[in-house]
Amino acid sequence: MTAKHDLHVDQLECHRDDITCLDINKERTKVITGSCGKWPSVHVWDAITGKKIFAFQLDKDSKAVMAVAISTDGKYVAAVDLSDKHQVFIYNLER
């Protein structure tokens, strides 16, 4: 089955478009990247191994991830989209 939804889920494996922003936690163990495209996404990577730890997608109307940041305690990631409203998303990495 190759529905559009399957492509949407597939994108969480890696970025499918340009990376538009990046942040590294203070211990330099995690890297956070955000991308543009039809389904903008944010990924959290292990800085040593390159393995994906966490990923989430923004709404299709977001256009791109404009900025990302990780909290000092490493529990939360914030992302700002490039929509007309410049929405802010906050995700808990421990859930």
Backbone bond lengths (Angstrom), bond angles and torsions (degrees), N, CA, C in turn:
res aa  C-N    CA-C-N  psi(-1)  N-CA   C-N-CA  omega(-1)  CA-C   N-CA-C  phi
1 M - - - 1.440 - - 1.524 108.71 -
2 T 1.295 117.56 121.31 1.461 121.39 179.84 1.520 109.62 -119.55
3 A 1.282 115.30 77.87 1.459 120.98 177.52 1.514 109.55 -92.07
4 K 1.307 116.67 162.90 1.465 120.64 177.22 1.516 110.51 -58.26
5 H 1.337 116.75 -33.51 1.463 120.41 -179.76 1.531 110.65 -61.71
6 D 1.342 118.01 -37.09 1.457 121.19 179.23 1.527 110.92 -61.54
7 L 1.327 117.17 -39.56 1.460 120.02 177.53 1.522 110.35 -65.48
8 H 1.317 116.55 -36.91 1.463 122.97 178.21 1.533 109.87 -61.06
9 V 1.302 117.92 -44.87 1.469 122.43 179.86 1.520 110.21 -69.92
10 D 1.339 117.33 -39.01 1.460 122.08 179.81 1.515 112.80 -56.53
11 Q 1.312 117.51 -34.48 1.456 120.74 -175.45 1.522 111.91 -61.12
12 L 1.302 118.69 -25.01 1.454 120.23 -177.92 1.529 112.71 -70.32
13 E 1.320 118.01 -9.86 1.463 120.33 176.74 1.524 111.10 -71.59
14 C 1.324 116.57 -35.12 1.463 122.01 178.79 1.526 107.78 -164.67
15 H 1.317 117.16 172.36 1.461 120.60 176.41 1.522 108.92 -71.04
16 R 1.325 116.32 140.10 1.469 122.16 179.10 1.525 111.84 -109.63
17 D 1.323 116.23 3.33 1.468 120.29 179.95 1.531 107.24 -147.89
18 D 1.318 116.77 -172.69 1.466 121.51 -176.59 1.525 112.23 -61.95
19 I 1.321 115.73 141.07 1.464 121.64 172.71 1.526 106.82 -81.90
20 T 1.323 115.95 126.35 1.462 120.99 -174.01 1.518 113.70 -106.14
21 C 1.343 117.69 -15.39 1.461 120.11 179.71 1.531 109.51 -159.23
22 L 1.332 115.04 162.08 1.457 120.99 -174.46 1.529 109.22 -155.87
23 D 1.321 116.00 147.16 1.464 121.38 173.41 1.524 107.63 -144.64
24 I 1.323 115.84 153.85 1.471 122.30 178.00 1.521 107.22 -127.84
25 N 1.342 116.89 136.95 1.465 118.49 179.38 1.525 110.64 -71.28
26 K 1.330 115.97 165.20 1.474 120.17 -172.57 1.521 113.09 -64.52
27 E 1.341 117.75 -26.04 1.476 120.69 178.04 1.528 111.92 -83.22
28 R 1.332 116.17 -7.27 1.462 123.63 -178.20 1.532 112.24 61.47
29 T 1.330 116.27 36.49 1.453 121.17 178.47 1.524 112.54 -108.73
30 K 1.340 117.08 -18.03 1.459 121.62 179.74 1.519 110.52 -128.45
31 V 1.328 115.59 140.68 1.460 122.59 175.91 1.520 107.35 -120.49
32 I 1.314 117.19 135.97 1.460 123.12 178.64 1.513 107.15 -116.56
33 T 1.340 116.67 129.51 1.453 121.43 178.86 1.527 110.27 -128.20
34 G 1.317 115.91 147.56 1.463 122.36 176.98 1.514 109.10 -127.35
35 S 1.341 116.40 148.99 1.461 119.92 -176.19 1.520 112.26 -130.75
36 C 1.322 114.67 170.44 1.460 121.61 175.54 1.528 108.28 -103.98
37 G 1.316 116.77 -174.78 1.454 120.47 176.07 1.507 113.23 119.81
38 K 1.324 115.23 -173.60 1.455 121.15 -177.87 1.521 111.76 -61.83
39 W 1.313 117.32 -39.15 1.468 122.77 177.36 1.532 107.95 -125.93
40 P 1.336 119.29 84.18 1.470 121.43 -179.11 1.535 110.86 -57.84
41 S 1.313 115.94 142.46 1.463 119.26 -178.60 1.521 111.60 -138.15
42 V 1.329 114.39 159.54 1.461 123.07 175.55 1.523 106.82 -122.41
43 H 1.327 115.62 134.80 1.458 120.97 -179.95 1.522 109.79 -127.42
44 V 1.314 115.66 143.51 1.459 122.27 174.50 1.517 106.17 -113.78
45 W 1.328 116.21 127.09 1.461 122.66 -174.60 1.522 110.67 -119.73
46 D 1.315 116.57 150.74 1.451 121.95 169.85 1.528 106.23 -76.57
47 A 1.316 117.92 121.28 1.464 121.89 -175.00 1.525 112.62 -68.72
48 I 1.315 117.50 -22.20 1.469 120.88 -178.65 1.533 111.19 -85.67
49 T 1.338 116.17 -50.36 1.464 120.94 -174.72 1.527 114.04 -93.74
50 G 1.339 117.57 -21.62 1.451 120.96 -176.20 1.518 113.71 81.31
51 K 1.341 117.11 3.98 1.463 120.93 179.27 1.521 110.71 -75.18
52 K 1.339 115.16 142.32 1.459 120.58 177.31 1.525 108.76 -73.56
53 I 1.334 115.92 132.00 1.460 122.39 178.27 1.522 110.41 -98.75
54 F 1.329 115.98 -39.80 1.458 121.41 -171.39 1.522 108.14 -157.00
55 A 1.326 117.15 148.19 1.466 121.09 175.53 1.516 109.47 -151.57
56 F 1.314 115.70 148.07 1.458 120.59 173.72 1.515 109.64 -149.81
57 Q 1.317 115.97 155.76 1.455 121.53 -179.87 1.509 110.59 -110.33
58 L 1.318 115.22 144.52 1.454 121.49 173.20 1.524 108.26 -89.40
59 D 1.306 116.74 169.32 1.455 121.22 178.10 1.519 110.88 -61.95
60 K 1.324 115.06 153.89 1.453 121.50 178.80 1.534 111.41 -57.45
61 D 1.327 117.39 -33.71 1.470 121.90 -179.57 1.529 113.14 -72.58
62 S 1.316 118.10 -7.50 1.463 121.52 -177.73 1.523 113.30 -69.56
63 K 1.314 118.90 -25.89 1.466 126.31 178.49 1.520 113.40 72.12
64 A 1.324 118.02 -46.45 1.465 121.81 -178.45 1.521 109.22 -168.14
65 V 1.317 114.78 163.26 1.462 121.02 172.30 1.524 105.46 -93.52
66 M 1.327 115.98 119.05 1.456 121.75 -175.01 1.539 112.20 -87.13
67 A 1.342 116.50 -33.58 1.464 120.78 -179.11 1.524 109.28 -156.34
68 V 1.332 115.70 147.84 1.469 122.20 174.27 1.520 109.00 -134.36
69 A 1.321 115.72 153.69 1.466 121.01 176.69 1.513 108.43 -155.22
70 I 1.318 115.91 151.32 1.458 121.27 175.52 1.519 107.60 -114.67
71 S 1.330 115.70 142.24 1.467 119.84 -179.44 1.528 110.32 -67.21
72 T 1.318 116.26 159.40 1.464 120.60 -177.81 1.525 112.47 -63.04
73 D 1.337 117.13 -28.49 1.466 119.49 178.03 1.530 112.28 -86.87
74 G 1.329 117.78 -3.44 1.454 122.21 176.68 1.520 115.00 76.20
75 K 1.320 117.81 10.50 1.467 120.97 -176.74 1.519 113.48 -90.97
76 Y 1.330 117.52 -24.05 1.458 120.93 -173.45 1.522 111.89 -128.20
77 V 1.327 114.72 147.96 1.459 122.09 172.94 1.519 107.20 -121.69
78 A 1.315 116.55 134.34 1.459 121.81 175.82 1.528 108.15 -113.33
79 A 1.329 114.89 142.59 1.460 120.41 177.88 1.526 108.88 -137.97
80 V 1.313 116.02 141.31 1.457 122.17 176.52 1.518 107.20 -115.92
81 D 1.341 116.49 131.70 1.460 119.16 -179.28 1.528 111.74 -92.52
82 L 1.311 115.40 173.72 1.458 121.98 -177.86 1.525 111.57 -103.68
83 S 1.323 117.26 20.85 1.463 119.83 177.08 1.529 109.26 -71.72
84 D 1.302 116.48 172.90 1.466 120.74 178.65 1.526 111.70 -61.38
85 K 1.333 117.05 -26.35 1.472 121.49 -178.35 1.530 112.93 -90.71
86 H 1.331 118.72 -11.26 1.472 123.55 -176.42 1.527 110.85 47.42
87 Q 1.321 115.10 61.00 1.461 121.37 -178.19 1.527 111.11 -68.33
88 V 1.336 115.33 147.72 1.461 121.80 176.53 1.521 107.64 -110.71
89 F 1.329 116.28 130.56 1.460 122.73 178.55 1.523 107.76 -116.44
90 I 1.321 116.70 136.09 1.467 121.16 177.22 1.525 107.83 -124.93
91 Y 1.334 115.72 127.82 1.453 121.75 -177.89 1.517 110.25 -121.38
92 N 1.324 115.04 141.22 1.452 123.11 178.14 1.527 107.71 -92.65
93 L 1.309 118.45 116.50 1.466 122.37 -177.88 1.521 112.68 -76.21
94 E 1.310 118.20 -13.05 1.467 120.45 -177.22 1.516 113.04 -91.96
95 R 1.318 117.88 -2.13 1.474 120.52 178.31 1.493 110.75 -88.03
